[in-house]
């Protein structure tokens, strides 16, 4: 399941530095606007310590985490919805993403050109351009649907949803923030309907300012913001895993900001993982929350979904506590589930399919 999060921000917000840190890439990160013309794409593994435990248990040859694709998109500027700057390319690349990672500058750097540190204004600028672009899309599409409803006398519910979207956008609110059902709006490919992750790119002084962080948190509530220093995270990636853990422990930090971002991104997209393990690999598979066992089986192979018979399911905690599948079966912790079973995060599964 290829899922994509587009990294957006005003020029010199540090989004390319963040992309480099996430993907361990070396894309161009400069102190002038619009350095990112062609979007850069990188797959990022979602940190999951359960995989190492399963790998040790099964003596697996390799570990394969769930992944999310991050895309470094050209910096936005006022007027993007009218095609100014890199506007048209910016908006087109966002349309292709499943979610938006909005990076806002909260750091000072004399070597980087900027007009000042104003996160509220930066978020408003980007949000406004997305809303204006969507408003244009809805205004253009509404007459066509209204005519269709008059002639065919159907799609009335869809028209009502589109009109509601128009009202929300006219108020300057994003579709996602308004909580509108995106399904009847799917044909419009609205930018502001995409889930949004807010990343505040801070320097160490900003990260130490508790009161300042609280103000930023309130700025995007009820969304869960990410506070990190993209430059520091990039430097952290240059260390070995042991060195990084020791360094973070000395700083009293539980996990790298990038790990937090990957987890929040997964949750924002409404995703979860199930696990498989054996001698060849321990692997996390990405599915949507609420998926049934046959749909999950189809992520491994479409034939597994078509020919699904049943699934043997053991919770990760039970499997680790008991030490083996055989012990879990003996203890009654192994379950045989059918087509209606709704997958839970961390299920360790073996699917059984017909020929």
C-alpha positions in Angstrom: 0.0 0.0 0.0 1.8 3.1 -1.2 0.8 6.1 0.9 2.3 9.5 0.4 2.7 12.5 2.7 3.6 15.8 1.0 6.0 18.1 2.9 4.9 21.7 2.3 5.9 25.0 3.8 6.9 28.6 3.0 10.4 29.0 1.3 13.2 28.5 3.8 11.0 26.8 6.4 13.4 23.9 6.5 11.2 21.4 4.8 14.0 20.1 2.5 16.2 19.7 5.6 13.4 17.7 7.2 13.1 15.6 4.1 16.8 14.8 4.2 16.6 13.8 7.8 13.6 11.6 7.2 14.9 9.8 4.2 18.7 10.1 4.8 18.9 11.7 1.4 21.0 14.7 0.3 18.6 16.7 -1.7 19.2 20.4 -2.3 18.6 22.5 0.8 19.4 26.2 0.2 18.7 29.6 1.6 16.8 30.9 -1.5 13.2 30.4 -2.4 11.9 27.7 -4.7 15.0 25.5 -4.6 12.7 22.4 -4.8 11.4 22.5 -8.4 10.9 18.8 -9.0 9.6 17.1 -5.9 11.9 14.6 -4.2 10.4 11.3 -3.0 11.7 9.0 -0.3 10.3 5.9 1.5 10.5 6.1 5.3 10.2 3.1 7.5 7.8 3.4 10.5 9.8 2.6 13.6 8.4 -0.5 15.3 10.4 -2.2 18.0 8.1 -5.2 17.9 9.7 -6.3 14.7 13.1 -6.8 16.3 11.5 -8.9 19.1 9.7 -11.1 16.5 12.9 -11.4 14.5 14.8 -12.7 17.5 11.9 -15.1 18.3 11.8 -16.5 14.8 15.4 -16.0 14.0 14.3 -14.1 10.9 16.8 -13.2 8.2 15.5 -9.7 7.7 13.2 -7.1 9.1 10.8 -5.1 6.9 8.9 -2.2 8.5 5.8 -0.5 7.3 6.7 2.5 5.1 5.3 5.9 4.2 6.5 7.9 1.2 7.4 11.5 1.9 7.5 14.0 -0.9 9.5 17.3 -0.7 7.3 19.8 -2.5 8.2 23.3 -3.8 7.8 26.1 -1.3 4.5 27.9 -1.4 4.0 31.7 -1.5 1.1 34.1 -1.5 -0.8 33.9 -4.7 -0.1 30.2 -5.4 -3.8 29.6 -5.9 -3.5 32.1 -8.8 -0.5 30.4 -10.2 2.1 32.8 -8.9 5.6 31.6 -7.9 5.6 27.8 -8.2 1.9 27.8 -7.5 0.6 25.5 -10.2 3.3 22.9 -9.6 2.9 23.1 -5.9 -0.9 22.5 -6.0 -0.6 19.7 -8.5 1.9 17.9 -6.4 -0.2 18.2 -3.3 -3.2 16.7 -5.1 -1.2 13.5 -5.6 -0.5 13.2 -1.8 -2.6 11.4 0.7 -1.8 13.8 3.5 0.0 17.1 4.1 2.9 17.7 6.4 2.9 21.4 7.0 6.3 22.6 8.1 6.5 26.0 9.9 9.6 27.9 10.8 10.3 28.5 14.5 14.1 29.0 14.3 16.5 31.8 13.9 19.4 31.6 11.4 21.4 34.5 10.2 22.5 32.5 7.1 18.9 32.0 5.9 16.8 34.7 4.4 13.3 35.2 5.9 10.9 38.0 6.9 10.7 37.0 10.6 9.4 34.2 12.7 5.6 34.2 12.7 4.2 30.6 12.7 0.6 31.8 12.9 1.0 33.9 9.8 2.9 31.1 7.9 0.1 28.6 8.6 -2.5 31.1 7.6 -0.7 31.8 4.3 -0.5 28.2 3.3 -4.1 27.4 4.5 -5.5 30.3 2.7 -3.9 29.3 -0.6 -5.2 25.7 -0.3 -8.7 27.0 0.5 -8.7 29.5 -2.4 -7.6 26.8 -4.8 -10.4 24.5 -3.5 -12.9 27.3 -3.7 -12.1 27.8 -7.4 -12.5 24.0 -8.0 -15.9 23.9 -6.3 -17.2 27.1 -8.0 -16.2 25.6 -11.4 -17.8 22.2 -10.7 -21.1 23.2 -9.0 -23.0 24.4 -12.1 -22.3 21.1 -13.8 -23.7 19.1 -10.9 -26.7 21.4 -10.4 -27.6 20.8 -14.1 -27.2 17.1 -13.7 -29.5 17.1 -10.6 -32.1 19.1 -12.5 -32.1 16.8 -15.6 -31.6 13.4 -14.0 -33.2 14.2 -10.6 -30.5 12.3 -8.8 -27.3 13.1 -6.9 -29.2 15.5 -4.6 -27.2 14.4 -1.6 -23.9 14.9 -3.5 -25.0 18.4 -4.5 -25.8 19.2 -0.9 -22.3 18.0 0.2 -20.7 20.2 -2.5 -22.7 23.2 -1.5 -21.8 22.7 2.1 -18.1 22.4 1.1 -18.5 25.7 -0.8 -19.9 27.4 2.3 -17.1 26.0 4.5 -14.4 27.2 2.1 -16.0 30.6 1.8 -15.5 31.0 5.5 -11.8 30.3 5.1 -12.0 26.9 6.8 -10.4 23.8 5.3 -12.5 20.7 4.6 -10.4 18.6 6.9 -10.7 21.1 9.8 -14.5 21.3 9.3 -14.8 17.5 9.6 -16.8 17.1 6.4 -17.1 13.6 5.0 -14.6 13.5 2.1 -16.3 10.7 0.2 -19.0 12.8 -1.6 -16.3 15.3 -2.4 -13.9 12.8 -3.9 -14.5 13.9 -7.5 -13.3 17.4 -6.7 -9.8 16.4 -5.5 -9.9 19.0 -2.9 -6.5 20.0 -1.4 -7.9 21.1 2.0 -9.7 17.8 2.5 -6.4 16.0 3.1 -5.4 15.2 6.7 -2.8 17.7 7.9 0.2 17.1 10.2 1.7 20.2 11.7 5.5 20.2 12.2 7.1 23.2 14.0 10.7 23.3 12.9 12.3 24.7 16.0 15.8 25.6 17.2 17.0 24.4 20.6 16.0 27.6 22.2 12.4 27.3 21.0 12.3 23.7 22.1 13.2 24.7 25.6 10.5 27.4 25.7 7.6 25.6 27.3 5.3 28.6 27.2 6.1 29.1 23.6 5.4 25.5 22.7 2.0 25.7 24.5 1.1 28.7 22.3 2.0 26.7 19.2 0.1 23.7 20.4 -3.0 25.9 20.9 -2.5 27.3 17.4 -3.3 23.9 15.7 -5.5 22.3 18.4 -7.1 19.7 18.3 -4.4 18.4 16.0 -1.3 16.8 17.6 1.7 19.0 16.7 5.2 17.8 16.1 8.1 19.9 17.6 11.5 19.1 16.3 14.8 20.6 15.1 15.2 19.3 11.5 18.9 20.3 11.4 19.5 18.4 14.7 17.6 15.4 13.5 19.7 15.3 10.3 22.9 15.4 12.4 21.4 12.6 14.7 21.1 10.4 11.6 24.8 10.6 11.1 25.4 8.8 14.3 25.2 5.0 14.8 22.0 3.7 16.4 23.7 3.1 19.8 25.3 6.6 19.7 22.0 8.2 18.9 20.2 6.4 21.7 22.8 7.3 24.2 22.8 10.9 23.1 19.0 11.2 23.4 19.0 9.5 26.8 21.5 12.1 28.0 19.2 14.8 26.8 16.2 13.1 28.5 14.4 12.6 25.1 12.3 9.5 24.7 12.5 9.2 20.9 13.8 11.1 17.9 11.4 13.7 16.6 11.4 11.9 13.2 10.1 8.7 14.9 7.3 10.7 16.5 6.5 12.3 13.1 6.2 8.8 11.4 3.9 7.6 14.2 1.7 10.6 14.1 1.6 10.5 10.3 0.4 6.9 10.4 -2.3 7.7 12.9 -3.4 10.8 11.0 -3.9 8.7 7.9 -6.0 6.3 9.9 -3.6 3.4 9.5 -2.4 0.5 11.6 -0.2 -2.5 11.1 -0.5 -6.3 11.4 2.6 -8.5 11.7 3.9 -11.6 10.1 7.0 -13.5 11.1 9.0 -16.5 10.1 12.6 -17.6 9.3 12.8 -15.5 6.2 11.4 -12.2 7.6 9.6 -10.3 10.3 7.4 -7.8 8.6 4.8 -5.1 9.4 2.0 -4.6 6.8 0.0 -1.4 6.4 -3.8 -1.5 6.5 -6.6 1.0 7.2 -8.2 0.9 10.6 -11.4 -1.2 10.5 -10.3 -3.5 7.7 -11.4 -7.1 7.9 -9.1 -10.1 7.6 -9.7 -10.8 3.9 -8.8 -7.2 3.0 -5.6 -7.4 5.1 -4.7 -10.7 3.4 -5.0 -8.9 0.1 -2.2 -6.5 1.0 0.1 -9.5 1.0 -1.2 -11.0 -2.2 -4.5 -10.4 -4.1 -5.0 -14.2 -4.3 -5.0 -14.4 -0.5 -8.1 -12.1 -0.5 -9.9 -13.9 -3.3 -9.3 -17.4 -1.8 -9.4 -16.4 1.9 -10.5 -19.2 4.2 -9.5 -18.2 7.7 -6.7 -16.5 9.7 -4.8 -17.7 12.7 -4.4 -14.6 14.9 -2.3 -14.2 18.1 -1.9 -10.8 19.8 1.7 -9.6 19.8 1.8 -9.4 23.6 0.5 -12.9 24.1 3.0 -14.4 21.5 6.0 -12.7 23.1 4.9 -13.6 26.7 4.4 -17.3 25.8 7.4 -17.5 23.5 6.0 -19.5 20.5 2.9 -20.2 18.4 2.7 -23.7 19.9 2.7 -22.3 23.4 0.0 -19.8 22.4 -2.1 -22.5 21.0 -1.8 -24.6 24.1 -2.7 -21.6 26.3 -5.8 -20.9 24.2 -4.4 -17.5 23.0 -4.4 -18.5 19.3 -7.7 -17.7 17.6 -9.1 -18.9 14.2 -10.9 -15.9 12.7 -13.2 -15.7 9.6 -14.1 -13.2 7.0 -15.9 -10.8 9.4 -12.9 -10.4 11.8 -11.8 -6.8 12.1 -8.0 -6.6 12.3 -6.4 -5.0 15.4 -3.1 -3.2 15.5 -0.3 -5.6 16.4 -2.1 -8.8 15.4 0.4 -11.5 14.4 -1.3 -13.4 11.6 -1.0 -16.4 9.4 -3.6 -16.4 6.6 -4.9 -19.6 5.1 -6.3 -19.5 1.5 -7.7 -22.1 -0.8 -6.2 -23.2 -4.1 
